[in-house]
Amino acid sequence: MPLRTLTLICLIFAAQSRISAAQPDSDRMVAQSSERVAGLSYADIADLADAAPLVAQARIGNIIKLKPGQAGAVPPGHQRVYVEANVGALIRGEGGISPTVRYLYDAPLDARGKMPKLKKAQVILFARPGGRPGEIQLIARDAQILATPAETERVKAILSELVAVDAPPRIVGLGDAFHVAGTIAGEGETQIFLRTENGDPVSLSILRRPGQQPRWAVALGEIVDEAARPPAPGSLLWYRLACGLPDALPARSVRALSPQDAELARADYRIVLDALGPCGRTRTVR
């Protein structure tokens, strides 16, 4: 057996032991095809970018199909391959990256059982460093997407938002809600505090006035000022809210309110959810 082939096979088995252990069982993982990347939403790309400590643009070189005995657990309709790719640009990664990377990828098969043409393809990889120099691990089975110019720019824009000093934090739940009735019928204000991963204050405020549509805003700070506005659709703040807020106010958030005020707070929270719209995730892999 040629020395290069023997070396690659040894690396495959070394990588397999780590990468397969980090990936969930195939019955819960159904990957999206790289050829359908155009269907990925803002939330899909944000999910990948947010979870990946390493994001790189690369050109696929060598590909080796793994036999069933080598591949481990592979979801139906997929072929696990060992990939060598040449890195063209590091988009995210504090520790740098090797000029050539190696990783495992579950390539989706078409109706005829054929793999997509991956050799020489330009791709964006969402990954974490592997156990050896030049080895990386995709953060999900579909964490390789085609590097079209539009998709590359979108990934870069989302990553720029994520690493900004004033980037909105991840939402992990809802805190207390308060409702204050106005002096006339139909007037009132609800304030809902959000729990965040890093503890930074984020709150929602909903204002009702007779004869007017309810107005709401989100504040990133201790004080809700006149400059607070709803987030722009397709922005990182919109993504954090639309994809991070629960479907309803939990009982603990309104435990200090009267039944009437609690009901009004729930209705005001629903106004926020309806205005944000659906998160828009299309990926089934997490």
N, C-alpha and C positions, 0 to 999 in steps of 0.2 A: 504493500500500500504506500503511495507517495507520502513523503513527510508532511507536506502541507495539508493533505486530506486528513491524515492521522491527527495532526495538531488541531484542526477544526473540530473533529469529532470529539476530542478530549474537552475542548472548550464548550461544546454543546452540552455535554453531560454535566460539566461544572456549573454552567449557567442554569440548566434545567432545574437543578436541585434547589436553587434559590428563587427563581422566577415562578415556577409552578406553585411553590409554597405560598407565594404572596398573592396569587390569583384565586378568586372564589371558584367554587364548583361550577362545572359547565352548565348545569341545569338552571342556574340563576344568571348566566351571562350569555347574551346574544349580541354579537358585535355588529356594528354598522359597517358597510363596505366603504373602503377609501374612495371608491368611484362615485359614491353618493354624497361626498362631502358638501356639495352645494346645498344639500338639505339641512345641514347643521345650523341651528339657531344661534343667536347671541348667547343664550344661556348655556348651550352645549359647549361652545368654545370657551366661555368663561369658567365652566366647571373644570374643563381640562387644564386651562392655564392657571387657575387658582390652586389646583392640587399638585402641579408639577414643579419641582425645584429646578428642573432642567428642561429647557425648550430649545430645540435646535432645528435648523434647516439642513437637510442632507440629501445626497444623491445615492440611491441604492446601487450597490455593486454586486457582490456575490450573494447568491441565495442557495441554501441547501434545504430540500424537503426532508423533514424528519419522519422516519418510519414509526409505525404505531408503538413499537417497543421503546423508542427513544423519546417520543413526543409527550407521554404522560396523558393527563386528562385534557382533551380538546373538545370544544363544543361541536355538536353536529353541524355539518355544512361548512366546516373550516379545515384548513390545512396548516399545521404549525410548521413554520420555517425558521431557519437560522439565517440571520441577515448580517452582512457587512455593508456599511454605508460610509461614504466620505462626507464629512461635515463641511458645509459651505459657509454657515454663519451660526454663531451662538446667539440666540435671542434672549435667553435667560439662563443664568448659572454663575454663581459667585466663584465657584472653584475652577472654572474653565472646563474644557472638554478636549478629549483626544481628537486628532485630525480624522481618525477612522474609528468608528464605534461598531460594536457587535451587540445583537439583541435577538430575542425571540419574538415572533409575530404570528398571530393566528389569522391567516389570510382567508377571507370569505370566498366560498366557491359559488359559481353560477349554477343555473339549472342543469347544466351538463356535467357538473362536477369539476369544472375548470377554474384554475386560479386566475386572478387578474394579472396583467403584465406589470410586474413590479421592477424588474431589472431596468436600471437607468432612470427610474422615476424620481422626481423631485418631491420630497415629503417633508412635513413638519412632524417632529417627534416630541411628545410630551412624556418625560421620563424622570427617573431618579438614577443616581450613580449606582453602578453594580459593585460587586465585590473585588473586581480586578481592574487594573488600568485599561481603559478602552471599552469596558463592558458597561452597558446601561440596561435598565429595566423599564419597559413601558408601564405607565401608571394604570392603564386599563387595556383591555383587548383591542379597543378601537382608538388607541392614543397615537396612531399614525394616520395623518391625513395628507391629502395631496396639497402641495405647496403652490397653488395658483397665485398669481400676483395679488388678486383681491383677498384671498384667504390669508396670505402672509401679512398684508397690511392690517387686516382685522385683528389677527393675533397680536401683532405689535401694539396696536392701539389699546387693546384690552389689557395687555401686560403693563403698558405705561400707566393706565388707570390703577392697576393693582399695586404698583410699587410707589405711587405718588405719596407724598407726606400726608396729605389730607384724605387718603383713600378711606371710604366708609368701611367699618368693620363688619365681620360676619355676624349675622343675627342668629342667636341661639334660643330665643324664646321671648315671651312677653312678660313684662313686669306689671306693676299696678296701673290701674286705669282710674281716672277721676272725671266726674261730670259736674258741671256747675250750671244750674238753670239761670236764664236771664230774667230781667225784670218784667218782660212781657211774654205772652204765650208764643211758643214756637222759637224762642231764643235760647241759646245755650252753647256751651263749649265743652268738648271732651278732650282730655289729654291722656295719652297712652305711652308709657315708658317701655322701651325695648331692652332686652338683655342681650349684650354683645359678648363676643368671644374674648376681647381684650379689656372689657369693662368700660370702654368709652361710652359716654351718654348719647343716646339717640332716642328721640321721642316723636310721636305723631300728635298733631293737634287738628281738631275738626271743629269748625265754627258754623253755627246755624243762625240765620237771621230771617225773620218773617218776610215772605215774598221773594226770597232769594234762594238760589241753589246753594247747598252746603259747600263750604270751601275747606280744603285741608292742606296741610304742609308737613314736611319732615324737617326736624332740626338736628344738626350734628353738634351738640354742645349742651351746656347746662341751661342756656336761656333761649327761649323761642322768641325771635325778633321778627320785625316786619319783613325782613328779607327772605324768610323761610318760604319755600315753594315746594310743590310736588316735584319729584325727580323727572328728568327727561326720559322718555321711553328709550330703551336700548343703551342706557348708561349703566355704570357700575352700581350706582346707588339704587336705580330701578331694579337691577338684578338682585341685589342684596335683599330688597323688600319683597319683590314679586316671587322670588324663589325661596325666601327664608321665613316669611311670616306664616303662622299656622292659619287654618281655615276659619277659626272662630276664637273669640276671647275665652280663655279658660276661666273656670269658676273662681280660682284664686286671684285673678286680676281684678275682679269686681266684688270681692268679699266684703269690702268696707262700704259699698254703696247700697243705697236703698233699692228695693226691687225695681222701682220705676226708673231710677237713674242707671241701674245696671242694664236695663233693657235699652235705654237710649244710648249707652256706651257701646253696646253690641251692635246697634244699628249704625252708629257712626263708624265703627271699625269696618263694617261691611261696605260702607261708602268708599273707604280707602282701598279695600281689596278689589272692588269693582272698577275703580279708577285705574289701578295698576294693571289689571288684566291678567291673563294666564302667564305663567313663567315661560312657557314655550319650549320646555325640554323635549327633545325627540329621541335622545339616546336611551337605550335600556340598560347600558353598562354604567356602573358607578364604581 
